[in-house]
């Protein structure tokens, strides 16, 4: 399960980084701020989802260890 969480984080974070890079450095029009904002939001979402999955999994594991 840890591998799934790490891969999920890396996948979303890398996509967000590429979108932010495109928005800041490549796009020269008025849309650059919006594109880079979407990339930043995706990077933040990747951190949020990874932490949420991590704590959900380990909270469930703690409950199972108490039952046994």
N, C-alpha and C positions, 0 to 999 in steps of 0.2 A: 504494500500500500504506500510505503514511503516513496518508492520509485514513481508511482502514479502521481503523487503530489508534486514531486520535483519536476517531472516531465510536463505536467500541466502548467506549473509556474514558468518554466523555461520557455515553453511554446508561446504562451500569451505575452510574456515579457519581451521576447525577441520580436514578435509581431508588432507590439507597441513601440519598441525602439525603432524599428524600420519605418513605421508610419510617422513617428516624430521626426526622424532624420529627414524623411521626404518632405514633411511640412516645413521644417526650418530651413534646410539648405538647398533643396532642389526646387521647390515650388516658389515662384517669385511673384505670384499674384496676390489678390486680396484674400484668397482662401487659405493661405499658409498658416494663419493663426488657428483657424478651425481644424485644419488637418492635424497640426501638432497638438491641439487640445484633445482630439480623439485619441491620438497615440498615448498621450499622458494619462488619460482616463483608463485606457486599456492596461497600461503598466500598473496603475494603482489597483485596478480590478484584479489583476493577476496576483498581487500581493494579498489582497483581501480574501480571494477564493482559496488560496493556498493555506492561509492561516485558519480559515473556517474549516476546511477539510481536515487539517492537522488536529485541531482541537476536537472536532467531532469524532474522529477515529479514536483518539486517545481517551476521550471521555467514555466512549462505548467500551473500550478495552478495560478501563478501570471498573466499570459496572460489572463486566463479565468476570473479572478476577475476584470481585467481592462475592459474587454468587457461588463461585467454586470454593 
